[in-house]
Every structure is written in C-alpha cells, then in structure tokens.
Amino acid sequence: MIKHVTVYDLQMRRVAFLENAFDIGYDASMNALWTAQFSLPAGDEKNAECQPLYFVEIFDGDVRLELFRILSSAAKRGSGGETITYQCEHVLATLLDDVLFQYHTVGNLGYYTPQVLKYILDRQTTQRWRLGDIQFSHQYEYNWENENLLGALFSVPQPFTDEYMWTFDTTSYPWTLNLVQPSAREEAYIRYGVNLQGIERKVDPSQVTTRIYGLGYGEGVNQLTFADINGGKPYIDAEPEYIQRFGLVQTIFADKRFEFADTLLARCRAMLNELKVPSVQYTVDAAEIYALTKDPIDRFKVGAMVRVQDAEMGVDIVARVLKVSKGDLFGRPGEVKLEIANKTQDIASSIADLRNRMHISEVYAQGATNLDTRDFADNCDPDHPAILKFYVPDDTVRINKVMLSFQTEAFRAYSKAIEGGGGVSTTTAAGGQTTSGPSTRNTTASNPVSTSGPSSRTTTASGGRQLNTNVGEQHWELNGNYGLPEVSSRTGGHNHGIKDGTVLLTEGGGTVTFVQKGDHAHGLVSHYHTFDIPDHVHSMDHTHQIPAHTHEMDHTHDIEAHTHDINLPDHTHEIEYGIYEGPQPNNVSIKVDGNAVPVNETSGNDINIIPYLSKDGDGRVSRGNWHEIQIAPNSLGRVVANVVTQLFVQSRGGGNY
C-alpha cells in the first residue's frame, strides 16, 4: 500500500509513514511555490515526528506529487475530535534560508542565464539544489542587495519575453532545478458531459495597458529609466492595433532592484506583452479520471496546455493550466479545480510575498543626491593657466550637472623685496656679437705728415751670394779672332778635320760646338758668367713728403660668445610687506579635459561644462578619475573660479569609520 505522506528529517532520512493522515491537499501553481496540507489526529504518536522544517513526501494516488517541508501546525477541536493540521511548502523554499548579503552584481559580459543561476545556487550554505536543464541563454545584468536566494532566482527570467516554467526533480539528492520553455502541445481535454463539472469565465480588462513607463534604482530625477537606450523615450508602446482597440492606457512600472537600463527595458516589454490584452481566466471544476483510464490525456498537470469545450456556453479554448488544486486526495481523489488563462500568470505578487518575509525593500540602499562645490583662485598668465581639478567617485550613479563660474581680477603680489645671499651672475653663451662698418681718419693740409733722415740696410756675412749668368748660345766664326781656346789650328778659311757637331769644353767652363758651313766651321759656344757679391751695406739719406690725405676703412669686429662671472658677497634684503596689484586681462581661453569651451569673456556664471568633460565608452562622464579645468588669460592676471557638481551617489562601499 502506498503511503500518501512520508516524513524525512533534515538529513533526508526517513523517520515516519503517516498512515493516519487525512484531508491531504495541495495547490500547485506555475512559477510559484507549491503548498500542501494534511491533518493527523491529535493523539497520533507520529505527531512527534512532524517537526517544523522536516520534509514530507506526498503522493496523489500512486503518482508521486512532490516533496514539501512542514512550515506550521495548528491544533483544533471539532465534532470529530481534536486534530492537528500541518501547512507545508515546496522544498524550493529552502532557498529562502540563504541570502545574498549586501550588494551583488552579475551578468552581461561572459554571463548568460546558466552562469547567473549557478552564481545564485553557489551561495547555498547547504548545497541542496543543483542546476539541471536550462533552456535559455540570455545576457542581462542583475543586481541584488540583501536578497534571499529564491527571490534572486525567480527574478532571473523576469526580463524574458518568451514563456518559461520552473520544474523540479526531487527524487534524488541534491535536488535538480530546471528552467524550460513549456510545451505548446495540447496535453489534456476537458469536455462537457465527460469530465467537465463546472466552468467560470472571468474577463478582466482593468489591467489592460498599452504604454508602460519604467523606473528603476534611485529617486527623483536620478531614478533609472531606459530613455537613453530607447530613442530618448522613457516608455514603450504596444502595437498600433492594440492602441486603436483599447486606446492609450498608461501605467508606471517601478522596481528599485533594477539598476541597469537594458534589464529594466526587457522587463517592461515582457509585462507589456501580457498587459496589452484583457485577462481571460477560467476556473474549471473537473473530474480527473486518470486513476480509471490511465490515459495521460485525463491527467491535469500545472503548466500543460488544455482544451476546454462547452458547446452550450460557446466555449472552445486552448489555454495553459496555471494552477491545479485538490482538497482531499483520499476522500475525493478525482475532484480537481483548475485555473487556466490566456496568458502566463505574472509572478510579481508571489515574489512580493517572498520579499515581505524579509522586508527586503527596507534594506535596499538607494543613495542620495549631493552637491559638491569647489572654489579656486590663483595668479596666471598665457603660459601658466589657472588649473582647477575635481574628482568624480566610482560610486556616482548619475551626474545631474557640472556648472562653472569665474571672473578675472588684477594680478596680486604681497611683497616687493625678500632676503637674499651672495651668488654668481653669469651671462649665457649667446652674449657674443659682430659689429662692422666704415671708418675714416683724416690728416689736414696744415699738418702734413713727413719722414726724413738717413736709412741703411745691412746684409750679414751670410747675406753674400754667387750670381751666375747664362746668356744661352752664341755662334762664333772660326775665321775671326775671338780668342777661342786653341782647340784647332786655323789655316786660311777652312776647317782642319773637325767633325760637324763636335763639342769642346773651354777653359772658362763653356763649350764650343762645331757646325760645318760650306768650307767654314762655326763654333757654337754655350757659357755662363759667375759674380761673387761680398757682404755690404747700403747707406741712404732721404726724405719722404706725405701730403694731407684720407684713409677710408671698412671693417668688421667679431665678438665670440662669452660669459661674465660677477661675484656678489652674501647680503640680505628686507621684506617690504603689502598687497600690490598688477595688470588685469581683458579676455581668457578655457579648456575642460583638453576640450576648448567657447567662452572668451573675463567672467561667466553657471556655464554647463558637461559636454566638454571626458567620457567613457558609453558616452557617460568618466568616473573614478580627475577632471581638469584650465583658464588662461591673455596677460598677467588673477582668476577666481567655482565649480558646482550635482551627483547622485550610491550608499555602498567603504567602511564605518
């Protein structure tokens, strides 16, 4: 015999069969916690085994329903005697026992739906649940703060526009959690005259919405919207045919758990898909005859698509089973109540119930709006601008405005002289120069210049020398008496056997060359003369008369680069105290993070400099670094400036000092 209720302790050890249990019932809802209840006679000794948070396994006939845990008990006395009734919830509620303490952000880059769900389940103190079949792989970024694991888990598919359903397998431990797309195939039939006992239809257009405004984290003007990623509009609209049919019906969705615009936008789209048409809900009283037929078509399961036909009411619909309820598995096993609807039930109310158990809304940090004022004054000139720096913290959620005000004043000094000591003053190498130009010196006629007197030049003994002359060649007629050496005998006018071209050396060192001319021989003499000049002195007595004249001079003087060292002895200068004002600029140039601001006046108030601040990859003013404002005047002067920043800062991070 199948025991309808079996009790297990916290270590999943079986401790009791409750054979006397009665009024066993359950409510199984799609994407929400299932609940169950049973009763025992007050005198049943096995009441001692029904401890709070112990687990109970419930069967519906011979089909295992699910695993629950005991939540509360209530004793009452009636006509049938005293009984104790136990309220139970599905073991998925064990995820309520663990929390995500303080702030957690997960998702987007590298994190898809399975990784996000794993991040949550990894925070279990006791690993009771593991991931099974996850049929979605979206990329959204999630934020939780002081949230229980079940609330965080149920929030993951909220941005999905597709239908989804949580399913479980608690037949093995650790238990398995699945997130699947429910089947669109018809799995059961309810027909009038067969298993339909009663039907109620409820059409509720009160929740119809064709425009949704989305608000997330923050407050006031700093509350998150999705306008930046939605063409500047903080709302989304249904398709034109729904607006034409129902009109423009607007509502505001606000959930401060959403800190990212894309996740908030996806959530609003999913809600609009359900709210753009009226809710049509059927409550069906049916007879479940599966125990008799064993045909799966006669068994009603939560999340299944069921066809309901009632010709007399004109009902022929196919809708999803959102809830299955049975009040007495023993006494009325075939009596079942179904809730079916034309759209998936929103689980926001269920999540709100879970969150209320821990007052989660009271522990979410919301931050605050802050005004940060920076004052600045400094002397400056065109080459040394006045520089004002301010820092934007990483925790800044929003920057509402950054306003610059400034004015110029006269340059200001506070003394004329200060103490000093000895030193060396040195000119630089660039001190050299070149000068040039004509110059004239004149002697007048009345003052001529003259020189007179003897003058001599004496050569030294070594100054003597020998001078040779060489007059070249001369021709001598041999028949003449020229005193030639007696190298031949002259007889009349003829040659005595001297061959033509013969060269003879004379006593004086010359030579004679004989040339035959007819019957005469001619001697060609080559000679030179030597003169010895002894050392001697030339004595001169002379006068030079120089008349008055002018000398014109055009000249250039090159002075090389040089330095001069001046040694100053140690000394002091007394300070002359006082405030002395200098020049005042008549225009300025302003740069913010290197970007020029189109302002040239000498003063300005509440200048919006956000367009000129450096931005990150998303086009937002960069956080976690310094921003710089430079104000450069066109002359020596003084600048007085003020920057007011309105920020919305999260109250997270840091310590308690």
Legacy VTK file of the C-alpha trace (Angstrom):
# vtk DataFile Version 3.0
C-alpha trace
ASCII
DATASET POLYDATA
POINTS 657 float
0.000 0.000 0.000
1.323 3.427 -0.969
1.709 5.737 1.949
0.412 9.143 0.963
2.641 11.074 3.393
6.223 10.141 4.335
8.312 12.210 6.748
12.099 12.820 6.419
14.432 14.647 8.765
16.800 17.462 7.729
19.368 14.923 6.500
16.709 13.322 4.281
16.481 10.211 6.456
13.013 8.680 6.525
11.536 8.863 10.021
7.820 8.018 9.649
4.910 6.909 7.446
1.750 8.840 8.263
-0.857 6.169 7.595
-3.464 8.106 9.613
-3.077 11.316 7.653
-6.284 12.768 6.190
-7.531 15.908 4.435
-4.432 15.763 2.280
-4.497 18.503 -0.314
-2.257 20.699 -2.399
-2.105 23.783 -4.617
0.409 23.536 -7.466
0.961 26.876 -9.211
3.060 27.619 -12.241
6.276 29.509 -11.446
5.425 29.890 -7.777
5.837 27.963 -4.558
3.570 24.962 -4.259
1.786 24.423 -0.991
0.221 21.403 0.689
-1.545 20.466 3.911
-2.514 17.383 5.857
-4.025 16.568 9.235
-3.402 13.985 11.940
-5.428 13.036 14.961
-4.064 14.858 17.980
-3.467 11.546 19.713
-1.365 10.075 16.908
2.100 9.396 18.303
3.655 10.268 14.943
2.864 13.899 15.545
6.191 13.867 17.371
7.930 13.199 14.062
6.285 16.131 12.313
8.833 18.711 13.322
8.991 22.171 11.788
11.048 22.250 8.566
11.078 18.439 8.310
10.380 17.166 4.821
7.244 15.327 3.729
6.682 13.392 0.512
3.090 13.400 -0.768
1.529 11.007 -3.282
-1.574 11.556 -5.375
-2.855 8.036 -5.682
0.051 6.036 -6.999
1.706 9.095 -8.569
4.291 10.918 -6.564
3.260 14.549 -6.269
6.300 16.373 -4.799
8.460 16.953 -1.765
7.432 19.610 0.743
8.607 20.814 4.137
6.498 21.415 7.218
6.019 25.103 7.826
3.456 25.442 10.600
0.879 23.481 12.550
-2.449 24.322 14.117
-4.477 22.268 16.601
-8.255 22.485 16.688
-11.165 20.657 18.289
-14.307 19.798 16.367
-17.166 17.311 16.236
-14.739 14.696 15.040
-12.391 15.291 17.932
-9.097 17.146 18.245
-6.839 17.320 15.194
-3.580 18.941 14.203
-3.279 20.425 10.703
0.123 20.965 9.135
0.825 23.569 6.449
3.645 22.758 4.064
5.540 24.467 1.272
7.581 23.039 -1.568
11.225 22.309 -0.770
12.165 25.019 -3.236
11.532 27.253 -0.220
14.813 26.018 1.273
16.396 28.714 -0.913
14.743 31.227 1.402
17.176 30.121 4.099
20.222 31.662 2.379
20.798 35.252 1.338
22.947 37.365 -0.932
24.341 39.617 1.743
24.895 43.261 0.793
25.497 44.117 -2.849
25.854 41.671 -5.760
26.076 42.426 -9.483
26.296 39.651 -12.046
25.581 39.241 -15.733
26.380 40.731 -19.134
29.914 40.051 -20.392
30.639 36.341 -20.105
27.494 35.659 -18.056
24.458 34.065 -19.613
21.378 32.662 -17.913
23.030 29.382 -16.797
26.012 31.214 -15.295
23.742 33.649 -13.449
21.663 30.811 -11.967
24.811 28.967 -10.948
26.093 32.116 -9.224
22.940 32.107 -7.082
22.953 28.394 -6.227
26.643 28.518 -5.353
25.677 30.769 -2.421
23.802 27.968 -0.660
25.153 27.159 2.763
23.996 23.568 2.275
24.091 22.545 -1.372
20.568 21.135 -1.637
19.913 22.311 -5.226
21.860 21.923 -8.445
21.178 23.095 -11.990
19.552 20.770 -14.488
18.086 21.631 -17.886
18.369 25.359 -18.620
16.804 26.141 -21.995
17.531 29.894 -22.036
20.770 31.739 -22.664
20.082 35.465 -22.369
22.559 38.150 -21.401
21.185 40.539 -18.812
22.860 42.236 -15.886
21.307 41.690 -12.448
21.664 43.442 -9.149
20.711 42.081 -5.736
21.256 43.527 -2.320
20.433 41.640 0.885
18.185 39.334 -1.131
17.238 35.730 -0.374
18.276 33.172 -2.973
14.741 32.276 -4.022
13.807 35.883 -4.708
17.000 36.310 -6.734
16.340 33.049 -8.583
12.785 33.983 -9.547
13.932 37.409 -10.748
16.274 35.968 -13.388
13.635 35.139 -16.051
11.508 38.223 -15.437
13.029 40.123 -18.406
12.290 37.182 -20.764
9.677 37.842 -23.424
9.225 34.107 -24.001
7.160 31.835 -21.780
9.163 29.964 -19.184
8.472 27.454 -16.460
10.386 26.208 -13.411
10.349 22.445 -12.976
11.933 20.211 -10.341
13.245 16.747 -9.716
13.296 15.942 -6.021
13.559 12.174 -6.373
17.349 12.329 -5.888
19.547 14.459 -3.694
20.812 17.118 -4.284
17.576 18.153 -5.927
17.580 19.372 -9.522
16.179 22.672 -10.764
15.189 23.209 -14.414
14.162 26.308 -16.349
12.375 25.277 -19.540
10.011 26.512 -22.222
6.597 24.972 -21.580
5.166 22.867 -24.354
2.571 24.396 -26.680
1.124 20.968 -27.449
-2.331 20.124 -26.120
-1.863 17.605 -23.343
-5.349 17.322 -21.761
-9.018 17.715 -22.628
-11.959 18.895 -20.591
-15.309 18.306 -22.282
-18.807 18.952 -21.149
-20.533 15.670 -20.433
-17.249 13.817 -19.911
-15.105 15.343 -17.206
-16.303 18.948 -17.088
-18.387 19.588 -13.992
-18.393 23.380 -13.910
-16.765 26.356 -15.555
-16.495 30.036 -14.754
-15.082 32.623 -17.133
-13.733 35.945 -15.932
-12.684 38.710 -18.317
-10.719 41.451 -16.597
-9.785 44.474 -18.752
-8.842 46.555 -15.694
-5.180 45.718 -16.136
-5.020 46.481 -19.866
-2.018 48.658 -20.614
-0.747 49.940 -23.949
2.067 52.163 -22.656
4.482 51.431 -19.811
6.900 53.843 -18.183
9.801 52.078 -16.477
11.570 53.278 -13.337
14.366 51.506 -11.524
17.015 52.358 -8.983
17.221 55.840 -7.447
14.834 58.634 -6.603
13.505 61.833 -8.167
15.331 62.996 -11.274
18.020 60.426 -10.506
15.733 57.411 -10.827
16.789 54.975 -13.525
14.890 54.948 -16.829
15.631 53.309 -20.180
15.279 56.538 -22.187
18.955 56.529 -23.181
18.615 53.194 -24.991
15.080 53.775 -26.269
15.419 56.788 -28.512
15.049 59.225 -25.631
11.625 57.876 -24.614
11.182 56.593 -21.033
8.223 54.450 -22.136
7.299 51.709 -24.601
4.052 51.293 -26.539
2.067 48.275 -27.635
1.442 47.658 -31.332
-0.836 50.237 -33.054
-3.754 47.784 -33.348
-3.921 47.401 -29.559
-3.754 51.170 -29.043
-6.504 51.609 -31.627
-8.606 48.932 -29.939
-8.161 49.907 -26.282
-6.800 53.444 -26.527
-3.622 54.798 -24.978
-3.700 53.308 -21.489
-0.599 54.190 -19.492
0.936 52.784 -16.356
4.199 53.103 -14.464
6.298 50.112 -13.528
8.728 50.891 -10.710
11.118 48.383 -9.199
14.194 49.767 -7.478
16.000 46.458 -7.741
16.694 47.240 -11.409
19.947 49.187 -11.781
20.574 48.629 -15.489
18.538 50.192 -18.267
18.603 47.183 -20.617
17.267 44.821 -17.935
14.553 47.304 -16.959
13.531 47.703 -20.608
13.336 43.940 -21.153
11.189 43.530 -18.054
8.760 46.217 -19.230
8.474 44.571 -22.645
7.657 41.229 -21.067
4.976 42.861 -18.935
3.505 44.760 -21.881
3.104 41.524 -23.821
0.789 40.284 -21.066
-0.997 43.525 -20.294
-1.840 44.698 -23.802
-4.854 42.342 -23.941
-7.529 41.768 -21.278
-7.013 38.847 -18.954
-9.421 35.974 -19.630
-9.334 33.432 -16.841
-11.319 30.263 -16.442
-11.972 28.382 -13.262
-12.880 24.820 -14.125
-14.272 22.165 -11.832
-13.331 18.877 -13.401
-13.214 15.198 -12.654
-9.789 13.693 -13.017
-10.415 10.164 -14.240
-6.784 9.255 -14.809
-6.927 6.702 -11.984
-9.552 4.849 -14.019
-8.341 5.315 -17.604
-4.574 5.605 -17.071
-4.659 7.816 -20.143
-2.293 10.817 -19.798
-4.869 12.948 -21.573
-7.057 12.650 -18.489
-4.408 13.852 -16.090
-4.114 17.532 -15.283
-0.654 18.974 -14.721
0.358 22.523 -13.961
1.820 24.304 -16.996
0.198 21.954 -19.513
-1.934 23.184 -22.421
-5.551 22.028 -22.066
-8.517 22.292 -24.403
-11.842 23.173 -22.772
-15.052 22.626 -24.737
-18.539 23.620 -23.673
-20.912 23.906 -26.600
-23.750 25.359 -24.521
-21.584 28.244 -23.314
-19.886 28.590 -26.666
-16.538 27.807 -25.099
-13.830 26.140 -27.108
-10.474 27.361 -25.910
-6.944 26.162 -25.563
-5.159 27.685 -22.577
-2.401 26.892 -20.137
-3.049 25.404 -16.713
-1.745 27.893 -14.195
-2.895 26.151 -11.047
-4.075 22.711 -10.001
-5.834 22.299 -6.636
-7.060 19.221 -4.830
-8.620 19.367 -1.396
-8.784 15.702 -0.339
-6.657 13.080 -2.043
-8.263 10.264 -0.013
-11.851 11.349 0.305
-12.357 12.978 -3.123
-9.411 11.873 -5.245
-10.989 12.796 -8.616
-12.213 16.216 -7.625
-9.925 18.881 -9.020
-10.082 22.621 -9.584
-8.123 24.184 -12.418
-7.249 27.762 -13.196
-6.432 28.352 -16.831
-5.802 31.632 -18.617
-4.946 33.127 -21.964
-1.571 34.308 -20.684
1.007 33.230 -18.170
0.318 34.445 -14.688
2.657 37.186 -13.581
4.561 36.074 -10.518
5.206 39.572 -9.209
2.758 39.083 -6.362
4.416 35.821 -5.398
7.846 37.475 -5.399
6.460 40.328 -3.315
5.186 37.832 -0.765
8.600 36.240 -0.545
10.344 39.568 -0.194
7.956 40.713 2.503
9.063 37.838 4.667
12.448 39.537 4.989
11.369 43.155 4.367
13.868 43.296 1.553
12.638 46.693 0.367
13.768 48.213 3.641
17.380 47.108 3.263
17.999 48.125 -0.350
20.412 51.055 -0.488
19.031 53.868 -2.607
21.741 56.521 -2.342
21.275 60.294 -2.201
21.687 63.463 -4.246
24.756 65.528 -3.317
26.068 68.987 -4.178
29.857 69.268 -4.420
31.314 72.809 -4.531
34.963 73.558 -5.391
36.397 77.107 -5.015
39.670 78.231 -6.587
41.760 81.430 -7.005
45.251 81.852 -8.464
47.552 84.195 -10.403
48.164 83.173 -14.014
49.388 84.288 -17.424
49.070 82.996 -21.011
51.790 80.371 -20.444
50.728 79.393 -16.919
46.920 78.957 -16.804
44.923 78.683 -13.618
44.176 74.965 -13.111
41.229 73.552 -11.159
40.885 69.776 -10.680
37.932 67.830 -9.294
37.310 64.098 -8.804
34.220 62.039 -9.716
33.882 58.900 -7.495
33.248 55.423 -8.906
30.046 55.172 -6.844
28.476 58.062 -8.736
25.284 56.727 -10.309
24.334 59.925 -12.093
25.805 63.331 -12.751
22.977 65.855 -12.991
25.021 68.955 -13.722
28.514 70.477 -13.574
28.450 74.296 -13.614
31.493 76.616 -13.864
31.510 80.249 -12.702
34.588 82.502 -12.913
35.875 86.082 -13.054
39.240 87.747 -13.688
40.981 90.208 -11.391
44.232 92.192 -11.327
47.434 90.265 -10.720
48.217 90.295 -6.998
51.592 90.202 -5.179
52.245 90.509 -1.447
55.826 91.933 -1.135
58.458 93.903 -3.099
61.766 92.515 -1.800
62.895 89.437 0.070
66.106 88.337 1.815
68.949 87.054 -0.349
72.612 85.903 -0.167
75.769 86.108 -2.235
75.951 84.495 -5.590
77.380 84.462 -9.094
75.667 86.080 -12.027
76.681 84.651 -15.401
75.777 85.777 -18.913
74.875 82.995 -21.294
76.859 81.812 -24.325
74.577 83.929 -26.506
76.430 87.067 -25.273
78.754 87.202 -28.360
78.072 89.601 -31.242
79.521 91.020 -34.514
79.933 94.778 -35.289
81.020 96.250 -38.676
81.006 99.468 -40.746
83.239 102.083 -42.499
85.655 104.274 -40.561
87.623 107.393 -41.729
90.801 109.080 -40.404
91.853 112.434 -41.997
95.129 114.373 -41.988
94.729 118.123 -42.591
96.715 120.274 -45.101
98.196 122.371 -42.294
99.523 119.325 -40.615
101.210 117.163 -43.200
102.960 114.053 -42.201
106.619 113.635 -43.282
109.542 111.354 -42.566
113.265 112.121 -43.198
116.746 111.004 -42.246
119.299 108.500 -43.273
118.322 104.926 -43.552
120.508 101.928 -44.045
120.139 98.207 -44.622
122.995 95.933 -43.817
123.384 92.430 -45.113
125.123 89.945 -42.912
128.097 87.824 -43.820
125.793 85.092 -44.729
123.930 87.520 -46.863
126.512 87.329 -49.707
125.914 85.035 -52.601
127.109 83.951 -56.020
125.215 85.109 -59.106
125.517 83.160 -62.386
124.516 84.423 -65.769
123.612 82.210 -68.696
123.058 84.016 -71.948
122.276 80.912 -73.892
124.090 80.016 -77.138
126.268 82.208 -79.378
127.743 81.485 -82.832
131.393 82.129 -83.434
133.029 82.428 -86.885
136.208 80.394 -86.639
137.922 82.602 -89.112
137.588 85.524 -86.751
139.955 86.345 -83.922
137.642 85.821 -80.945
140.081 84.440 -78.513
138.717 80.964 -78.608
140.682 78.266 -76.987
143.309 76.835 -79.177
141.464 73.658 -79.839
142.356 73.607 -83.544
144.708 75.204 -85.987
143.227 77.774 -88.280
144.621 77.813 -91.721
143.077 80.276 -94.016
139.336 79.848 -94.277
138.930 76.150 -93.866
138.407 73.527 -91.206
141.073 71.166 -90.129
139.346 67.791 -89.842
136.853 68.764 -87.081
133.711 66.748 -87.448
130.428 68.585 -87.669
128.621 68.645 -84.220
131.823 68.174 -82.145
131.506 69.823 -78.670
134.645 71.037 -76.916
134.931 72.368 -73.332
136.664 75.694 -72.984
138.796 76.807 -70.028
136.131 79.145 -68.779
133.689 76.337 -68.352
131.877 76.954 -71.661
131.517 74.653 -74.592
132.137 75.010 -78.332
130.063 73.139 -80.848
131.368 72.986 -84.372
128.973 73.477 -87.204
130.052 72.924 -90.775
129.010 75.726 -93.126
130.367 75.204 -96.523
134.097 75.299 -96.269
133.959 77.037 -92.843
133.487 75.542 -89.455
131.459 77.522 -86.928
131.801 77.053 -83.197
128.556 77.358 -81.154
129.545 78.430 -77.649
127.355 77.770 -74.530
128.664 79.667 -71.487
127.799 81.461 -68.283
129.371 84.152 -66.029
129.852 83.931 -62.232
129.773 87.053 -59.975
130.739 86.917 -56.253
128.861 89.592 -54.212
130.550 90.178 -50.798
128.662 91.321 -47.639
127.915 95.031 -47.953
125.814 97.953 -46.568
123.680 100.421 -48.440
123.505 103.852 -46.745
120.518 106.050 -47.659
119.838 109.645 -46.637
116.376 110.559 -47.881
113.154 112.428 -47.095
109.549 111.367 -47.892
106.902 114.110 -48.024
103.362 112.746 -47.278
100.717 115.295 -48.167
97.454 115.658 -46.248
95.200 112.735 -47.186
92.318 110.483 -46.003
92.226 106.728 -45.237
88.860 105.050 -45.741
88.412 101.832 -43.650
85.567 99.338 -43.873
85.949 96.754 -41.095
84.158 94.088 -39.000
84.733 93.090 -35.390
83.632 89.536 -34.388
82.996 89.096 -30.656
82.725 85.429 -29.735
80.080 84.104 -27.320
81.374 84.517 -23.801
80.291 84.763 -20.171
80.969 87.221 -17.414
81.151 85.983 -13.816
80.121 88.501 -11.240
80.681 87.507 -7.624
78.215 89.020 -5.198
79.035 88.914 -1.499
76.440 87.489 0.953
73.792 90.078 1.712
70.101 90.364 2.733
67.102 92.286 1.519
64.500 93.363 3.994
60.899 92.332 3.131
58.628 95.184 2.218
55.181 93.932 3.093
51.998 94.915 1.272
49.494 93.896 -1.403
50.401 95.156 -4.845
48.174 94.749 -7.878
49.398 94.435 -11.423
47.693 94.179 -14.836
44.242 92.681 -15.436
43.382 90.530 -18.508
40.686 91.564 -20.958
39.839 88.041 -22.218
40.503 84.379 -21.389
40.505 80.936 -23.008
39.028 77.914 -21.185
39.725 74.204 -21.674
37.953 71.344 -19.893
39.756 67.987 -20.092
41.601 69.415 -23.094
38.395 70.477 -24.891
38.007 74.169 -25.714
34.963 75.929 -24.220
33.599 78.730 -26.468
33.968 81.460 -23.817
36.302 84.490 -24.161
34.809 86.994 -21.729
36.501 87.941 -18.490
33.691 86.435 -16.382
30.876 83.902 -16.626
28.268 82.278 -14.393
26.752 78.766 -14.409
28.463 77.609 -17.598
27.444 73.995 -18.343
30.714 72.119 -18.925
29.293 68.568 -19.108
29.625 68.485 -22.950
33.378 69.109 -22.587
34.186 66.594 -19.829
35.919 63.358 -20.842
33.536 60.435 -21.458
33.723 56.655 -21.186
32.808 54.140 -23.896
29.089 54.566 -23.159
29.213 58.323 -23.564
28.874 58.990 -19.826
31.160 61.334 -17.898
34.059 59.143 -16.808
34.108 58.037 -13.179
36.968 57.204 -10.863
39.411 59.806 -12.215
40.273 63.504 -12.119
38.823 66.147 -14.417
40.764 69.353 -15.168
39.689 72.917 -15.974
42.304 75.342 -17.381
41.664 79.107 -17.583
44.391 81.037 -19.451
44.221 84.879 -19.599
45.729 86.934 -22.407
48.027 88.737 -19.950
49.269 88.551 -16.404
46.277 88.440 -14.087
44.267 86.553 -11.476
41.336 84.131 -11.849
38.700 83.324 -9.228
36.566 80.257 -10.111
33.888 77.970 -8.667
32.593 74.554 -9.852
29.292 73.121 -8.574
28.599 69.418 -9.262
25.258 67.741 -8.562
25.736 63.986 -8.126
23.616 61.001 -7.180
25.836 58.617 -5.231
25.110 55.068 -4.096
25.357 54.443 -0.379
27.519 51.371 -0.912
31.132 50.534 -0.407
33.635 51.770 2.114
33.763 51.098 5.805
32.379 52.562 9.006
34.966 54.924 10.472
LINES 1 658
657 0 1 2 3 4 5 6 7 8 9 10 11 12 13 14 15 16 17 18 19 20 21 22 23 24 25 26 27 28 29 30 31 32 33 34 35 36 37 38 39 40 41 42 43 44 45 46 47 48 49 50 51 52 53 54 55 56 57 58 59 60 61 62 63 64 65 66 67 68 69 70 71 72 73 74 75 76 77 78 79 80 81 82 83 84 85 86 87 88 89 90 91 92 93 94 95 96 97 98 99 100 101 102 103 104 105 106 107 108 109 110 111 112 113 114 115 116 117 118 119 120 121 122 123 124 125 126 127 128 129 130 131 132 133 134 135 136 137 138 139 140 141 142 143 144 145 146 147 148 149 150 151 152 153 154 155 156 157 158 159 160 161 162 163 164 165 166 167 168 169 170 171 172 173 174 175 176 177 178 179 180 181 182 183 184 185 186 187 188 189 190 191 192 193 194 195 196 197 198 199 200 201 202 203 204 205 206 207 208 209 210 211 212 213 214 215 216 217 218 219 220 221 222 223 224 225 226 227 228 229 230 231 232 233 234 235 236 237 238 239 240 241 242 243 244 245 246 247 248 249 250 251 252 253 254 255 256 257 258 259 260 261 262 263 264 265 266 267 268 269 270 271 272 273 274 275 276 277 278 279 280 281 282 283 284 285 286 287 288 289 290 291 292 293 294 295 296 297 298 299 300 301 302 303 304 305 306 307 308 309 310 311 312 313 314 315 316 317 318 319 320 321 322 323 324 325 326 327 328 329 330 331 332 333 334 335 336 337 338 339 340 341 342 343 344 345 346 347 348 349 350 351 352 353 354 355 356 357 358 359 360 361 362 363 364 365 366 367 368 369 370 371 372 373 374 375 376 377 378 379 380 381 382 383 384 385 386 387 388 389 390 391 392 393 394 395 396 397 398 399 400 401 402 403 404 405 406 407 408 409 410 411 412 413 414 415 416 417 418 419 420 421 422 423 424 425 426 427 428 429 430 431 432 433 434 435 436 437 438 439 440 441 442 443 444 445 446 447 448 449 450 451 452 453 454 455 456 457 458 459 460 461 462 463 464 465 466 467 468 469 470 471 472 473 474 475 476 477 478 479 480 481 482 483 484 485 486 487 488 489 490 491 492 493 494 495 496 497 498 499 500 501 502 503 504 505 506 507 508 509 510 511 512 513 514 515 516 517 518 519 520 521 522 523 524 525 526 527 528 529 530 531 532 533 534 535 536 537 538 539 540 541 542 543 544 545 546 547 548 549 550 551 552 553 554 555 556 557 558 559 560 561 562 563 564 565 566 567 568 569 570 571 572 573 574 575 576 577 578 579 580 581 582 583 584 585 586 587 588 589 590 591 592 593 594 595 596 597 598 599 600 601 602 603 604 605 606 607 608 609 610 611 612 613 614 615 616 617 618 619 620 621 622 623 624 625 626 627 628 629 630 631 632 633 634 635 636 637 638 639 640 641 642 643 644 645 646 647 648 649 650 651 652 653 654 655 656
